[in-house]
Structures are given as structure tokens and as C-alpha cells.
Amino acid sequence: MSKRPGCVWCGIDGGKGHHWAAVVDETGATVWSKKIDNDESAILAALGEILDLADEVRWAVDISGTPSALLLALLAAHGQQAVYVPGRTVNRMAGAYRGEAKTDARDAYVIAETSRHRQDLATIDVPARLTADLALLTSHRTDLVADRVRLVNRLRDVLTGIFPALERAFDYSKHKGALVLLTGYQAPAAIRRRGHARLTAWLAARGARGADREGPNRDFYLKKRSEGLKHVQAIIALARRRASVLWALLRDNRVFTPAPPVTQAA
């Protein structure tokens, strides 16, 4: 079993849409390197992973302005402090690490290595008021998320007793259409009376995206995700499947029907 290091250095190549963080140990070996969306939940998830790597994490960033404001505030809220590595310093230090093209991952590694070797880098001070305001907003958001989770869990429990098949088909985490549907229709009989076409139009009129999307597509996408494919890979697999269906329709000179064609015995 590998021993948990006492200290690691995390270099962050900042950006507007996303950051790249690279973590090195005392030998300069990379122990963690990932792209992080410039979003509170993504930053917090990465923060937790990095803090679990060692007893102490020393942070360094190459941007101290607006693009890194959320990142720096979240670090301060968790008792962490970062040093500033100017872009010119990163460019000069990059010359010592030849052999790779310039990438966000490489820049983050250079920032981490610079902070590991140099002790004269300026510390970035985050105003206490900003940290307090962020902590307040974060706790409020956490409460709202917890309230929504409890509400959805109660709703699912009730729906399971009334219409279990519909409850299994819903995905509350990604689509609001399920909750929109339940504002008007809750029982199987009412949904069946409404019919597919009218129910689709009713959902579309209330802003439910993809109301006319078929469920054979969603199930296939979720199946591919469960097999380990990423979002883009699952979408490509679904597109290939649709292309195969279109080719079969053209080959057999027939129109599409939800039910598969009956295979004739040879």
C-alpha cells in the first residue's frame, strides 16, 4: 500500500470557462491532473479529491483576477490559500520542461512545479467579506438542493404506489418534464385518455424540452452510459444506431414504425 504523502503542490491554469489543475508530489511526479469547469459544484468536487491526496496541499494559480475569483473564494472558504505565479514566470519556467506542446495540462504542471521550487511567490489574499458572503450563498444553495431532493423522494414514493411503471420511466435529475407532467396528470387512466400526441403538445406548451423525443433513444443512451461511455461517446453511438435504422428503411423501401418488422421464416 502506498504511503500518503505529507505535502503536494497543486498548480492551476485558470480560464473563463474552465481551469486545469495538476498536482505533483515532492519528487515532481504528477499524481492528479484534470480539467475543472468554472462552476461551484465542479470546483468543490475537485477540491475534495485533491485535499484527500495528502496531509497538506499548497496551491498556486496563474490568474488572480475575475476568472479565478470563484476558485479563490472557495479555497479561502475551506481554509486554503494560494500563491500567484505570473504568466511570464510560467513561460520562462516552461523552457525547462521541453518535449511537450503547450497545453492547459502542461501549464498547470509547470505552475505546480514552480510553486514547489520557489518560496518567494506572493500569497493571494481573499477579502474576508467575500469569503463570508460565499459561505452564506453556498449554505443557502445546499439547503435548497436538500429540500428538492426530499421533495422528489416523497413524490417518487407516492407515485410508486399509484403508477410504478411511470415512476421508473422518470428521470428527475436531468429533465423537468416529469415534474411538469405531474402538475396536470397523476393517474394512469388520465394519461392514457390524453393520448401521446395531445400529451406531447401539452408538455411542449409548458416548456418541457424534448417532449416529443422517443423513449427507445433514451434507454439506448442510458445503456451506453452504464457501459462506461462518456456523454459524447453515447451520443455518437446513438447517432450510429439511427443511421443504421435509416439505412435499413432505405434498403427495404419501407416507412418507420415503432414496432420492429416481423422476420419471415426462411
Phi, psi and chi 1 to 4 in degrees:
 res  aa     phi    psi   chi1   chi2   chi3   chi4
   1 MET       -  130.2 -178.6  179.7  -66.4      -
   2 SER   -71.5  145.6   59.7      -      -      -
   3 LYS   -81.9  138.8 -177.8 -179.8  178.0 -178.4
   4 ARG   -68.7  124.3  176.0 -174.4  171.6   96.3
   5 PRO   -67.0  151.7   23.7  -32.3      -      -
   6 GLY   -75.3  -33.1      -      -      -      -
   7 CYS  -149.1  141.7 -178.9      -      -      -
   8 VAL  -133.0  161.0  -67.2      -      -      -
   9 TRP  -117.8  128.3  -70.6 -101.5      -      -
  10 CYS  -111.4  117.3  178.7      -      -      -
  11 GLY  -102.0  135.0      -      -      -      -
  12 ILE  -123.8  117.8  -59.0  175.9      -      -
  13 ASP   -88.4  104.1 -179.9   46.6      -      -
  14 GLY   -80.0  156.4      -      -      -      -
  15 GLY  -158.9  170.7      -      -      -      -
  16 LYS   -71.0  -48.3  -67.4 -179.2  179.0  178.7
  17 GLY   -88.1  -32.4      -      -      -      -
  18 HIS  -155.1  163.2   70.6  -89.0      -      -
  19 HIS  -117.2  163.6  -48.1  -59.3      -      -
  20 TRP  -124.9  127.8 -164.4  -71.8      -      -
  21 ALA  -114.9  136.0      -      -      -      -
  22 ALA  -129.0  135.3      -      -      -      -
  23 VAL  -116.6  130.6 -178.6      -      -      -
  24 VAL  -120.6  153.1  -60.8      -      -      -
  25 ASP   -94.7 -169.2   60.4   16.0      -      -
  26 GLU   -68.3  -13.9   60.8  -86.3    6.8      -
  27 THR   -95.5   -5.0   67.1      -      -      -
  28 GLY    89.7    4.2      -      -      -      -
  29 ALA   -79.1  139.2      -      -      -      -
  30 THR   -75.7  125.4  -58.0      -      -      -
  31 VAL  -112.0   -9.5  -63.9      -      -      -
  32 TRP  -164.4  132.9 -165.4   94.1      -      -
  33 SER  -155.9  116.4 -178.0      -      -      -
  34 LYS  -150.5  155.8  -73.8 -175.7 -177.5  179.5
  35 LYS   -82.4  137.8  174.2 -176.8  174.1 -178.5
  36 ILE  -126.7  119.7  -53.3  170.7      -      -
  37 ASP   -62.5  143.3  -70.1  -24.3      -      -
  38 ASN   -78.6   69.7 -164.5    6.5      -      -
  39 ASP  -142.6  145.3  172.3   79.5      -      -
  40 GLU   -56.3  -50.0  178.8 -170.4  -19.2      -
  41 SER   -65.1  -39.5   57.3      -      -      -
  42 ALA   -67.1  -40.9      -      -      -      -
  43 ILE   -66.0  -42.5  -66.4  173.8      -      -
  44 LEU   -63.9  -39.0  -71.4  175.1      -      -
  45 ALA   -63.8  -44.8      -      -      -      -
  46 ALA   -65.7  -39.2      -      -      -      -
  47 LEU   -58.7  -43.6 -178.8   62.6      -      -
  48 GLY   -63.2  -42.1      -      -      -      -
  49 GLU   -64.1  -43.0  -68.6 -178.8   19.9      -
  50 ILE   -69.4  -41.6  -64.3  172.0      -      -
  51 LEU   -64.3  -23.7  -71.6  174.8      -      -
  52 ASP   -79.0   -8.0  -76.0  -20.0      -      -
  53 LEU   -77.6  -29.2  -65.0  174.8      -      -
  54 ALA  -154.9  169.8      -      -      -      -
  55 ASP   -69.3  -31.6  -62.4  -29.7      -      -
  56 GLU  -137.8  137.6  178.8 -174.1    0.3      -
  57 VAL  -121.2  128.6 -179.8      -      -      -
  58 ARG  -107.3  124.3  -62.1  179.7 -177.9  176.9
  59 TRP  -103.1  146.4  -53.8   82.6      -      -
  60 ALA  -145.9  137.1      -      -      -      -
  61 VAL  -130.3  157.7  -61.3      -      -      -
  62 ASP  -103.7   -1.8   65.4  -21.3      -      -
  63 ILE  -133.2  127.7  -62.9  177.6      -      -
  64 SER  -111.0    5.7   59.5      -      -      -
  65 GLY   -92.6 -152.6      -      -      -      -
  66 THR   -56.4  -45.2  -57.3      -      -      -
  67 PRO   -57.2  -28.7  -25.3   35.5      -      -
  68 SER  -102.5    7.4  -65.4      -      -      -
  69 ALA   -60.9  -45.7      -      -      -      -
  70 LEU   -65.1  -44.2  177.2   60.2      -      -
  71 LEU   -58.5  -48.6  168.8   67.5      -      -
  72 LEU   -65.4  -38.3  -66.1  172.0      -      -
  73 ALA   -66.6  -39.1      -      -      -      -
  74 LEU   -68.9  -36.6  -72.1  171.2      -      -
  75 LEU   -61.5  -46.8  -74.8  174.3      -      -
  76 ALA   -62.9  -38.4      -      -      -      -
  77 ALA   -64.4  -22.2      -      -      -      -
  78 HIS  -105.2   20.1  -73.6   76.9      -      -
  79 GLY    73.3   21.3      -      -      -      -
  80 GLN  -108.4  150.5  -54.2  -65.1  -53.0      -
  81 GLN  -132.0  142.8 -158.4  167.3   37.5      -
  82 ALA  -116.6  153.7      -      -      -      -
  83 VAL  -105.2  160.3  -63.2      -      -      -
  84 TYR  -103.8  125.1  173.6   56.7      -      -
  85 VAL  -111.9  105.4 -178.5      -      -      -
  86 PRO   -59.1  152.0  -20.9   32.4      -      -
  87 GLY   -58.2  -37.6      -      -      -      -
  88 ARG   -62.9  -38.7  -72.2  177.3  -63.4  179.0
  89 THR   -64.6  -41.0  -58.4      -      -      -
  90 VAL   -61.2  -43.9  175.4      -      -      -
  91 ASN   -63.2  -40.6  -68.0  -26.8      -      -
  92 ARG   -67.9  -43.6  -73.5 -161.6  -59.8  -91.8
  93 MET   -67.4  -28.6  -69.3  -68.0  -67.6      -
  94 ALA   -61.9  -25.0      -      -      -      -
  95 GLY   -63.3  -21.6      -      -      -      -
  96 ALA   -82.5   -6.8      -      -      -      -
  97 TYR  -123.4   68.8  -56.6   94.8      -      -
  98 ARG   -74.9  165.7  -59.7  -72.0 -174.4 -174.9
  99 GLY   107.4  -10.8      -      -      -      -
 100 GLU  -130.2  147.1  -67.4 -174.3   22.2      -
 101 ALA   -71.3  160.2      -      -      -      -
 102 LYS   -68.8  121.5  177.0  178.8  171.8   60.6
 103 THR  -139.8  165.3   62.4      -      -      -
 104 ASP   -60.6  -40.9  -68.4  -14.7      -      -
 105 ALA   -63.5  -41.4      -      -      -      -
 106 ARG   -67.2  -42.6 -178.9  172.1 -176.9  -92.4
 107 ASP   -61.6  -41.3  -73.8  -12.9      -      -
 108 ALA   -62.9  -39.0      -      -      -      -
 109 TYR   -64.4  -42.9  172.5   78.7      -      -
 110 VAL   -62.9  -39.7  171.9      -      -      -
 111 ILE   -62.9  -44.1  -65.9  168.3      -      -
 112 ALA   -62.6  -44.1      -      -      -      -
 113 GLU   -65.5  -37.3  -84.2  -70.7   86.2      -
 114 THR   -62.8  -43.9  -58.4      -      -      -
 115 SER   -68.8  -26.8   66.7      -      -      -
 116 ARG   -71.6  -35.9 -175.4  171.4   72.8   90.6
 117 HIS   -90.8  -25.6  -71.8  -68.5      -      -
 118 ARG  -110.2  139.0  -66.4 -175.9   53.3  169.9
 119 GLN  -109.9    3.7  -53.0  -62.1  -39.1      -
 120 ASP  -104.9   16.1   59.5  -19.6      -      -
 121 LEU   -78.9  142.5  -61.0  171.4      -      -
 122 ALA   -74.8  138.2      -      -      -      -
 123 THR   -81.0  139.6  -59.3      -      -      -
 124 ILE   -90.8  121.0  -59.7  175.1      -      -
 125 ASP   -94.8  125.4  -67.5  -37.3      -      -
 126 VAL   -99.8  126.0  178.9      -      -      -
 127 PRO   -54.0  136.6  -24.3   33.9      -      -
 128 ALA   -59.9  -35.3      -      -      -      -
 129 ARG   -63.2  -40.8  175.3   62.5 -177.6  -87.2
 130 LEU   -63.5  -42.4  177.3   59.8      -      -
 131 THR   -63.0  -42.1  -56.1      -      -      -
 132 ALA   -65.7  -42.9      -      -      -      -
 133 ASP   -63.1  -42.0  -71.0  -15.0      -      -
 134 LEU   -64.9  -41.7 -179.3   64.2      -      -
 135 ALA   -60.9  -38.6      -      -      -      -
 136 LEU   -65.1  -46.2 -179.7   62.3      -      -
 137 LEU   -65.3  -40.3  -69.1  173.7      -      -
 138 THR   -64.2  -43.6  -58.3      -      -      -
 139 SER   -65.8  -36.9   61.7      -      -      -
 140 HIS   -65.4  -42.1  178.7   62.4      -      -
 141 ARG   -64.5  -40.5 -180.0  178.6 -178.7  -86.1
 142 THR   -61.1  -40.9  -58.4      -      -      -
 143 ASP   -63.8  -42.0  -70.8  -18.9      -      -
 144 LEU   -63.6  -42.2  -68.3  177.6      -      -
 145 VAL   -63.6  -43.1  171.4      -      -      -
 146 ALA   -63.3  -40.7      -      -      -      -
 147 ASP   -63.0  -41.6  -72.0  -17.7      -      -
 148 ARG   -66.0  -41.3 -175.3 -178.8 -173.6  -81.7
 149 VAL   -61.7  -43.5  170.4      -      -      -
 150 ARG   -63.7  -41.0  -76.5 -167.2  -67.9  -91.8
 151 LEU   -63.2  -46.3  175.7   62.9      -      -
 152 VAL   -65.1  -39.1  169.6      -      -      -
 153 ASN   -63.5  -40.4  -74.3  -19.8      -      -
 154 ARG   -65.7  -40.3  -72.0 -163.7  -64.5  -92.1
 155 LEU   -63.4  -42.7 -175.7   60.3      -      -
 156 ARG   -64.8  -37.3  -64.9 -169.6   79.7  129.4
 157 ASP   -63.8  -43.5 -176.3   60.9      -      -
 158 VAL   -67.4  -44.1  172.5      -      -      -
 159 LEU   -65.6  -32.2 -169.7   58.7      -      -
 160 THR   -60.5  -35.8  -61.3      -      -      -
 161 GLY   -77.1  -18.2      -      -      -      -
 162 ILE  -102.6  -46.8  -59.9  174.5      -      -
 163 PHE  -146.4   72.3 -159.3  166.0      -      -
 164 PRO   -59.4  -33.8   17.4  -29.1      -      -
 165 ALA   -64.1  -40.2      -      -      -      -
 166 LEU   -69.2  -38.3 -174.6   63.2      -      -
 167 GLU   -62.0  -39.1 -169.7  -81.8  -31.7      -
 168 ARG   -68.3  -26.7  -70.8 -166.6  -59.3  -89.7
 169 ALA   -83.4  -13.5      -      -      -      -
 170 PHE   -82.8  146.5  -80.3  171.6      -      -
 171 ASP  -126.9   91.0 -176.4   -1.0      -      -
 172 TYR   -70.3  -24.5  -64.6   96.1      -      -
 173 SER   -74.6  -25.3   61.7      -      -      -
 174 LYS  -118.2  -20.2  -62.1 -175.9 -177.5  -60.9
 175 HIS  -132.8  136.0  -55.8  -71.8      -      -
 176 LYS   -87.3   -7.1   72.5  172.3 -173.9  178.0
 177 GLY   -57.7  -34.7      -      -      -      -
 178 ALA   -62.9  -45.6      -      -      -      -
 179 LEU   -69.1  -36.2  -64.1  176.4      -      -
 180 VAL   -62.8  -42.5  172.2      -      -      -
 181 LEU   -59.0  -42.7  173.3   64.1      -      -
 182 LEU   -71.3  -13.9  -67.3  177.1      -      -
 183 THR   -71.3  -21.2   62.7      -      -      -
 184 GLY  -117.6  -27.4      -      -      -      -
 185 TYR  -138.6  127.9  -57.3   91.2      -      -
 186 GLN  -125.4  -22.6  -59.0   82.9   29.5      -
 187 ALA  -105.9  150.4      -      -      -      -
 188 PRO   -56.9  -42.7  -23.4   32.7      -      -
 189 ALA   -62.2  -42.9      -      -      -      -
 190 ALA   -64.6  -39.0      -      -      -      -
 191 ILE   -68.4  -40.6  -67.3  176.5      -      -
 192 ARG   -67.4  -37.8  -66.7 -170.0 -176.9  102.4
 193 ARG   -64.2  -37.3  -79.6 -162.5  -56.3  -91.2
 194 ARG   -64.4  -38.7 -173.5   74.1 -179.0 -176.7
 195 GLY    83.8  158.2      -      -      -      -
 196 HIS   -63.6  -49.1 -179.3  -86.9      -      -
 197 ALA   -63.5  -49.1      -      -      -      -
 198 ARG   -68.6  -35.0  -71.2 -165.7  -60.8  167.2
 199 LEU   -67.9  -37.9 -166.8   59.3      -      -
 200 THR   -62.6  -45.1  -63.6      -      -      -
 201 ALA   -64.2  -38.7      -      -      -      -
 202 TRP   -63.5  -42.8 -174.4   85.7      -      -
 203 LEU   -68.1  -42.0  -74.0  169.0      -      -
 204 ALA   -62.9  -37.2      -      -      -      -
 205 ALA   -66.7  -19.1      -      -      -      -
 206 ARG  -105.4   18.0  -75.4  155.4  179.8   79.5
 207 GLY    81.1   16.0      -      -      -      -
 208 ALA   -80.4  112.7      -      -      -      -
 209 ARG   -71.7  143.6  -68.7 -171.7  -59.0  170.6
 210 GLY    67.7   28.6      -      -      -      -
 211 ALA   -63.0  -27.6      -      -      -      -
 212 ASP   -95.7    7.7   57.3  -15.8      -      -
 213 ARG   -74.2  139.7 -128.0  176.6 -100.4  162.1
 214 GLU   -77.7  148.3  -66.8 -179.3   17.0      -
 215 GLY   -75.2  -30.9      -      -      -      -
 216 PRO   -47.3  -37.3  -32.1   31.9      -      -
 217 ASN   -65.4  -52.0  -68.4  -24.9      -      -
 218 ARG   -61.1  -43.7  175.9  178.7  172.4  -85.0
 219 ASP   -63.0  -40.4  -68.5  -16.9      -      -
 220 PHE   -65.9  -41.7 -176.9   82.0      -      -
 221 TYR   -61.6  -47.8  170.1   83.5      -      -
 222 LEU   -64.3  -34.6  -66.6  176.4      -      -
 223 LYS   -62.5  -43.9  175.9 -174.5  175.2 -176.2
 224 LYS   -66.6  -37.2  -68.7  -59.1  176.3 -177.0
 225 ARG   -64.9  -38.5  -70.7  -56.7  -59.5  -90.1
 226 SER   -68.2  -21.0   67.6      -      -      -
 227 GLU   -82.7   -3.0  -67.1  173.1   -3.8      -
 228 GLY   106.3    0.4      -      -      -      -
 229 LEU   -75.5  145.2  -90.2   62.6      -      -
 230 LYS   -77.8  172.8  -64.6 -177.9  179.1  179.6
 231 HIS   -56.0  -50.4  169.1   70.7      -      -
 232 VAL   -63.7  -40.6  173.5      -      -      -
 233 GLN   -63.6  -39.9  -65.4  171.5  -37.2      -
 234 ALA   -66.9  -38.5      -      -      -      -
 235 ILE   -64.6  -41.1  -68.6  -64.7      -      -
 236 ILE   -63.5  -41.6  -68.1  174.3      -      -
 237 ALA   -62.1  -39.9      -      -      -      -
 238 LEU   -66.0  -40.0  177.5   57.7      -      -
 239 ALA   -63.7  -40.9      -      -      -      -
 240 ARG   -63.2  -38.6  -73.0  174.9  177.6  165.3
 241 ARG   -64.3  -43.0 -175.5  170.2 -175.7 -102.3
 242 ARG   -64.0  -40.1  -76.8 -171.2  165.4 -172.7
 243 ALA   -62.1  -38.9      -      -      -      -
 244 SER   -64.2  -38.8  -62.4      -      -      -
 245 VAL   -65.1  -44.7  171.0      -      -      -
 246 LEU   -61.6  -41.5  -69.9  173.8      -      -
 247 TRP   -62.5  -41.0  179.4   84.3      -      -
 248 ALA   -65.1  -38.1      -      -      -      -
 249 LEU   -63.9  -42.9  -66.5  175.8      -      -
 250 LEU   -67.6  -39.7  -67.1  172.2      -      -
 251 ARG   -63.7  -41.8  179.2 -163.4   61.7 -164.8
 252 ASP   -93.1   -1.7  -60.8  -21.2      -      -
 253 ASN    54.6   52.4 -167.9   26.6      -      -
 254 ARG  -136.9  164.9   63.1 -176.7  179.9   85.5
 255 VAL   -93.9  160.7  -63.2      -      -      -
 256 PHE   -75.1  139.0  175.6   79.7      -      -
 257 THR  -134.1  145.0   56.4      -      -      -
 258 PRO   -56.6  -37.3  -23.0   34.0      -      -
 259 ALA   -84.1  138.0      -      -      -      -
 260 PRO   -65.9  151.4   24.4  -33.0      -      -
 261 PRO   -68.2  151.0   26.2  -34.9      -      -
 262 VAL   -78.7  126.1  177.1      -      -      -
 263 THR   -81.0  126.2  -57.1      -      -      -
 264 GLN   -78.6  139.1  -60.4  -67.2  -25.8      -
 265 ALA   -68.4  140.9      -      -      -      -
 266 ALA   -72.3      -      -      -      -      -
